[in-house]
């Protein structure tokens, strides 16, 4: 009887400890050495494991190569393929030295078939040289906020010791890239045909991302990777109803299932909640502002059921000035809405003064003066 009682107490203790674990911790187990899952719009981290540990990233490097090529404005240009590009080791789309191919087709070959030859051809055309393109890669990484990343090549091969990133940084990059419609389209393409100048048939490239092509109905795109030193790396995106997610795994022997497990857990655990509504701002404010304020964009955030009561919105407005009575001198942006979750700030939205309350005789000069004042004025309220 004592043994049974002891076992029961022990079992209850284990159960209680399990219940105290965060939902995303107890629901997900991944094979990856490093992993992260974030929500696209808010950037909220829904799951992480060694997410800020620097590791080799293999061919998911090509996400950066692709977005730089897309943003270059040269996608319709013809690229002359160099001997150096053709000789690049590893995965290939079998370019031929001297052939001319559209930059857009190279980006498809880069993303769908992970062509290292395509990566070098892109780099030489867009950056002028490999070194010039790598400079652009690191410049863009700095702009995005990838603070634990250094790129040394455009393809991810293990030819440099300092070519490293983290799961979180690669999620930041993907979040940035997914704001570009061209990148979205290419990343989510299952099959692409490209001209083959020396043959009677077109090149046909099928996407290596099996989550997109076979395994997961909600997958919308991504990029695979593998080298002997990096092992399997994978970035993918998925959408269900109003929730858009980004998953990254580094050194993951079971990466397909890792991503599906993270997605399924998040889709079951979180809902997208509108924390700040678009439209007229209905709060008690100074008489001058009453019924004259507007929020131009809603703010949505992934929440678990028990978090809904933990949100708070604080409104901070510029003090009305004496010369604002006719509306002519009122800046475009007059304040900000600060959103808190469990008393931690997570987002700020601009509060606008309604244009209909600015008199029509406001001059062209006054309008731009108001915009300039709003930029300066942002610093003047607490």
C-alpha positions as CSV (number, residue, x, y, z in Angstrom):
1,X,0.0,0.0,0.0
2,X,2.9,2.4,0.9
3,X,4.5,1.6,-2.4
4,X,1.3,2.4,-4.3
5,X,0.8,5.6,-2.4
6,X,4.4,6.6,-3.1
7,X,4.0,5.9,-6.8
8,X,0.8,7.9,-6.9
9,X,2.3,10.9,-5.3
10,X,5.3,10.7,-7.6
11,X,3.0,10.4,-10.6
12,X,0.9,13.4,-9.5
13,X,4.1,15.5,-9.0
14,X,5.3,14.7,-12.5
15,X,1.9,15.6,-14.0
16,X,1.8,18.9,-12.1
17,X,5.3,19.8,-13.3
18,X,4.3,19.0,-16.9
19,X,1.2,21.3,-16.6
20,X,3.4,24.1,-15.5
21,X,5.6,24.0,-18.6
22,X,4.9,26.5,-21.3
23,X,2.5,25.2,-23.9
24,X,4.9,25.5,-26.8
25,X,7.6,23.6,-24.8
26,X,5.6,20.6,-23.9
27,X,3.9,20.4,-27.3
28,X,7.0,20.3,-29.6
29,X,10.1,18.1,-29.8
30,X,12.5,18.7,-32.7
31,X,15.5,16.9,-33.9
32,X,17.2,20.2,-34.9
33,X,20.2,21.5,-33.0
34,X,18.9,25.0,-33.6
35,X,15.3,26.0,-34.4
36,X,12.8,28.8,-34.3
37,X,9.2,29.4,-35.2
38,X,7.9,33.0,-35.7
39,X,4.7,34.6,-36.8
40,X,5.2,36.7,-39.9
41,X,3.3,39.9,-39.2
42,X,4.2,40.5,-35.5
43,X,7.5,38.7,-35.5
44,X,6.5,37.0,-32.3
45,X,8.6,33.9,-31.4
46,X,6.3,30.9,-30.9
47,X,9.0,28.3,-30.4
48,X,12.8,28.4,-30.1
49,X,15.7,26.1,-29.4
50,X,19.3,27.4,-29.5
51,X,17.8,30.1,-31.8
52,X,20.7,32.5,-31.4
53,X,23.5,30.0,-31.6
54,X,25.8,30.6,-34.6
55,X,25.9,27.6,-36.9
56,X,26.6,26.7,-40.5
57,X,23.6,27.3,-42.7
58,X,24.3,25.7,-46.1
59,X,22.0,26.6,-49.0
60,X,19.4,28.6,-47.0
61,X,22.1,31.2,-47.6
62,X,20.4,31.5,-51.1
63,X,17.4,33.3,-49.6
64,X,19.7,36.4,-49.2
65,X,21.1,35.9,-52.7
66,X,17.6,35.7,-54.1
67,X,16.2,38.8,-52.4
68,X,19.3,40.9,-53.3
69,X,18.8,39.8,-57.0
70,X,15.1,40.6,-56.9
71,X,15.7,44.0,-55.3
72,X,18.4,44.9,-57.8
73,X,15.9,45.8,-60.5
74,X,17.8,43.7,-63.0
75,X,15.5,40.6,-63.1
76,X,14.8,41.2,-66.9
77,X,18.5,41.5,-67.8
78,X,20.4,38.7,-69.5
79,X,23.3,37.3,-67.6
80,X,26.4,35.9,-69.4
81,X,27.5,32.8,-67.5
82,X,31.2,32.7,-66.6
83,X,33.5,29.7,-66.6
84,X,33.9,30.3,-62.8
85,X,30.2,29.9,-62.3
86,X,30.0,26.7,-64.2
87,X,32.9,25.2,-62.3
88,X,31.2,25.8,-58.9
89,X,31.0,22.5,-57.0
90,X,27.9,20.9,-55.5
91,X,24.2,21.2,-56.6
92,X,23.8,22.6,-60.1
93,X,21.3,23.7,-62.7
94,X,24.0,22.8,-65.3
95,X,24.6,26.2,-66.8
96,X,27.0,26.3,-69.8
97,X,30.0,28.7,-70.1
98,X,29.2,31.8,-72.2
99,X,25.4,31.1,-72.4
100,X,23.1,34.0,-71.7
101,X,20.2,33.5,-69.4
102,X,17.6,35.8,-67.8
103,X,18.4,36.8,-64.2
104,X,14.8,35.9,-63.2
105,X,15.4,32.3,-64.5
106,X,18.6,32.1,-62.5
107,X,16.8,33.1,-59.3
108,X,14.3,30.3,-60.0
109,X,17.1,27.8,-60.5
110,X,18.7,29.1,-57.3
111,X,15.6,28.7,-55.2
112,X,14.0,25.6,-56.6
113,X,17.1,23.5,-57.5
114,X,19.6,25.2,-55.2
115,X,22.0,25.8,-58.1
116,X,25.4,26.8,-56.8
117,X,26.3,27.7,-60.4
118,X,23.3,30.0,-60.5
119,X,24.4,31.6,-57.2
120,X,27.8,32.5,-58.6
121,X,26.3,33.8,-61.9
122,X,23.9,36.0,-60.0
123,X,26.6,37.3,-57.7
124,X,28.9,38.2,-60.6
125,X,26.2,40.0,-62.5
126,X,24.5,41.9,-59.6
127,X,27.6,42.5,-57.4
128,X,30.2,42.9,-60.2
129,X,32.2,40.1,-58.5
130,X,31.8,37.5,-55.7
131,X,33.4,39.8,-53.2
132,X,31.2,42.7,-54.3
133,X,28.1,40.6,-53.9
134,X,29.2,39.3,-50.5
135,X,29.6,42.9,-49.4
136,X,25.9,43.5,-50.4
137,X,24.8,40.5,-48.5
138,X,26.4,41.6,-45.3
139,X,25.2,45.2,-45.8
140,X,21.6,43.9,-46.2
141,X,22.0,41.6,-43.2
142,X,23.0,44.6,-41.1
143,X,20.0,46.6,-42.3
144,X,17.6,43.8,-41.4
145,X,19.1,43.3,-37.9
146,X,20.8,40.0,-38.4
147,X,23.3,40.7,-35.7
148,X,24.7,37.2,-35.4
149,X,25.3,36.6,-39.1
150,X,28.3,36.8,-41.5
151,X,28.1,35.8,-45.1
152,X,31.2,34.8,-47.0
153,X,29.7,33.4,-50.3
154,X,26.4,33.5,-52.2
155,X,25.6,29.7,-52.0
156,X,26.4,28.4,-48.5
157,X,29.2,25.9,-49.4
158,X,31.7,25.1,-46.6
159,X,34.5,27.0,-48.3
160,X,34.8,29.7,-45.5
161,X,35.1,29.2,-41.7
162,X,33.2,32.5,-41.0
163,X,30.1,31.8,-43.1
164,X,27.6,31.6,-40.1
165,X,24.2,32.6,-39.0
166,X,21.5,31.6,-36.5
167,X,18.0,30.2,-36.7
168,X,16.5,33.5,-35.5
169,X,18.5,35.6,-38.0
170,X,17.4,33.4,-40.9
171,X,13.8,33.8,-39.7
172,X,14.3,37.6,-39.7
173,X,15.7,37.4,-43.3
174,X,12.8,35.3,-44.4
175,X,10.3,37.6,-42.8
176,X,11.8,40.5,-44.7
177,X,11.9,38.5,-48.0
178,X,8.3,37.5,-47.7
179,X,7.2,41.1,-47.8
180,X,8.3,41.0,-51.5
181,X,5.7,39.6,-53.8
182,X,8.3,38.4,-56.4
183,X,10.1,36.5,-53.7
184,X,6.8,35.0,-52.5
185,X,6.0,33.8,-55.9
186,X,9.4,32.2,-56.6
187,X,9.7,30.6,-53.2
188,X,6.2,29.1,-53.6
189,X,6.7,27.8,-57.2
190,X,6.7,24.0,-57.5
191,X,7.9,23.8,-61.2
192,X,9.6,26.3,-63.4
193,X,10.6,26.1,-67.1
194,X,13.6,28.0,-68.4
195,X,15.0,28.2,-71.9
196,X,17.9,25.9,-72.8
197,X,20.0,27.6,-75.5
198,X,21.8,24.5,-76.8
199,X,18.9,22.0,-76.7
200,X,15.5,21.6,-78.3
201,X,13.8,21.3,-74.9
202,X,13.4,23.7,-72.0
203,X,15.0,23.2,-68.7
204,X,12.4,22.0,-66.1
205,X,13.2,22.7,-62.5
206,X,11.1,21.0,-59.8
207,X,11.3,22.5,-56.2
208,X,13.3,20.4,-53.7
209,X,11.1,21.6,-50.9
210,X,9.0,18.5,-50.2
211,X,6.9,20.3,-47.6
212,X,5.6,22.5,-50.4
213,X,5.3,19.8,-53.1
214,X,4.2,16.7,-51.1
215,X,4.1,16.8,-47.3
216,X,2.2,19.8,-45.9
217,X,-0.8,21.4,-47.4
218,X,-0.3,24.7,-45.6
219,X,3.3,25.2,-46.8
220,X,3.7,28.3,-49.0
221,X,7.4,28.2,-49.7
222,X,10.9,28.0,-48.3
223,X,14.5,26.8,-49.1
224,X,16.3,23.6,-48.4
225,X,20.0,23.2,-47.6
226,X,22.7,20.6,-46.9
227,X,26.5,20.3,-46.6
228,X,28.6,17.8,-44.9
229,X,29.5,20.3,-42.1
230,X,26.2,22.1,-41.8
231,X,24.0,18.9,-42.1
232,X,20.4,19.4,-43.1
233,X,19.1,23.0,-42.9
234,X,15.6,24.2,-43.8
235,X,13.5,27.4,-43.9
236,X,9.8,27.1,-44.7
237,X,6.7,29.2,-44.6
238,X,3.1,28.2,-43.9
239,X,-0.3,29.9,-43.8
240,X,-3.6,28.8,-42.3
241,X,-6.6,31.1,-42.1
242,X,-5.1,34.4,-41.0
243,X,-1.9,33.1,-39.5
244,X,1.4,33.2,-41.5
245,X,4.3,31.4,-39.9
246,X,8.1,31.0,-40.6
247,X,10.1,28.0,-39.4
248,X,13.8,27.5,-39.4
249,X,15.8,24.4,-38.5
250,X,19.6,24.0,-38.5
251,X,21.4,20.7,-38.3
252,X,18.1,18.8,-38.2
253,X,18.1,15.1,-39.3
254,X,14.3,15.0,-39.3
255,X,13.6,18.5,-40.6
256,X,10.4,17.8,-42.5
257,X,8.7,16.5,-39.4
258,X,10.3,19.2,-37.2
259,X,8.6,21.9,-39.3
260,X,5.2,20.1,-39.4
261,X,5.3,19.6,-35.7
262,X,6.1,23.3,-35.0
263,X,3.4,24.4,-37.4
264,X,0.7,22.1,-36.1
265,X,1.4,23.0,-32.5
266,X,1.2,26.8,-33.3
267,X,-2.0,26.5,-35.4
268,X,-3.7,24.6,-32.5
269,X,-2.3,26.9,-29.7
270,X,-2.6,30.4,-31.1
271,X,-5.2,32.6,-32.8
272,X,-4.7,35.9,-34.5
273,X,-6.3,38.6,-32.4
274,X,-6.9,42.2,-33.5
275,X,-5.4,44.2,-30.6
276,X,-5.7,47.6,-32.3
277,X,-8.6,48.4,-34.6
278,X,-8.3,50.4,-37.8
279,X,-10.5,53.5,-38.0
280,X,-11.7,56.2,-35.6
281,X,-10.0,56.3,-32.3
282,X,-12.7,56.1,-29.6
283,X,-10.9,57.1,-26.3
284,X,-11.2,59.9,-23.9
285,X,-8.8,62.7,-25.0
286,X,-8.3,66.4,-24.9
287,X,-11.4,68.3,-26.3
288,X,-9.3,69.5,-29.2
289,X,-8.7,65.9,-30.4
290,X,-12.2,64.5,-29.6
291,X,-13.5,62.6,-32.7
292,X,-10.6,63.8,-34.8
293,X,-8.1,60.9,-34.5
294,X,-7.6,57.8,-36.6
295,X,-5.6,54.6,-36.7
296,X,-4.8,53.8,-40.3
297,X,-3.7,50.2,-39.9
298,X,-5.0,47.5,-37.5
299,X,-2.5,45.5,-35.4
300,X,-3.0,41.8,-35.1
301,X,-1.0,39.4,-32.8
302,X,-0.9,35.7,-32.2
303,X,-2.3,34.9,-28.8
304,X,-3.1,31.9,-26.6
305,X,-6.5,31.9,-24.9
306,X,-5.2,32.8,-21.4
307,X,-3.3,35.9,-22.8
308,X,-6.3,37.9,-24.0
309,X,-6.7,39.7,-20.7
310,X,-3.0,40.6,-20.6
311,X,-3.0,43.2,-23.3
312,X,-3.1,47.0,-22.6
313,X,-3.0,49.9,-25.0
314,X,-1.5,53.3,-23.9
315,X,-2.2,56.4,-26.0
316,X,0.3,59.3,-26.0
317,X,-0.6,62.5,-27.8
318,X,1.2,65.7,-28.5
319,X,-0.1,68.6,-26.4
320,X,-2.3,70.9,-28.6
321,X,-0.7,74.1,-29.5
322,X,-2.3,77.6,-29.6
323,X,-1.9,78.0,-33.3
324,X,-3.7,74.7,-34.1
325,X,-7.3,76.0,-33.7
326,X,-8.0,76.3,-37.4
327,X,-6.2,72.9,-38.1
328,X,-3.7,74.4,-40.4
329,X,-0.6,73.8,-38.3
330,X,-1.6,70.4,-36.9
331,X,1.0,67.8,-37.8
332,X,-0.1,64.6,-39.7
333,X,1.0,62.3,-36.9
334,X,0.0,63.6,-33.5
335,X,0.8,60.6,-31.2
336,X,1.3,56.9,-30.9
337,X,-0.5,53.9,-29.4
338,X,1.8,51.6,-27.4
339,X,0.6,48.0,-27.0
340,X,1.7,46.1,-24.0
341,X,1.5,42.3,-23.3
342,X,1.8,41.5,-19.7
343,X,3.2,45.0,-19.2
344,X,6.0,44.5,-21.8
345,X,5.8,46.8,-24.9
346,X,5.4,44.8,-28.1
347,X,4.4,47.4,-30.7
348,X,3.8,51.1,-31.5
349,X,1.3,52.5,-34.0
350,X,1.0,56.1,-35.2
351,X,-2.1,58.1,-34.4
352,X,-3.2,60.5,-37.2
353,X,-5.1,63.7,-37.2
354,X,-8.1,63.4,-39.6
355,X,-7.5,65.4,-42.7
356,X,-11.1,66.7,-42.9
357,X,-10.5,68.8,-39.8
358,X,-7.7,70.6,-41.6
359,X,-9.1,73.6,-43.5
360,X,-9.0,73.3,-47.3
361,X,-7.0,76.6,-47.7
362,X,-4.0,74.9,-46.1
363,X,-1.2,75.5,-48.7
364,X,1.1,73.0,-50.3
365,X,3.9,74.5,-48.2
366,X,1.9,74.1,-45.0
367,X,1.2,70.5,-45.7
368,X,4.8,69.5,-45.9
369,X,5.6,71.8,-43.0
370,X,3.1,69.7,-41.0
371,X,4.7,66.4,-42.0
372,X,8.1,67.8,-41.0
373,X,6.7,69.0,-37.7
374,X,5.3,65.6,-37.0
375,X,8.7,64.0,-37.4
376,X,10.2,66.5,-35.0
377,X,7.2,66.3,-32.7
378,X,7.5,62.6,-32.2
379,X,10.3,63.3,-29.8
380,X,8.3,65.9,-27.8
381,X,5.6,63.6,-26.2
382,X,6.4,61.1,-23.5
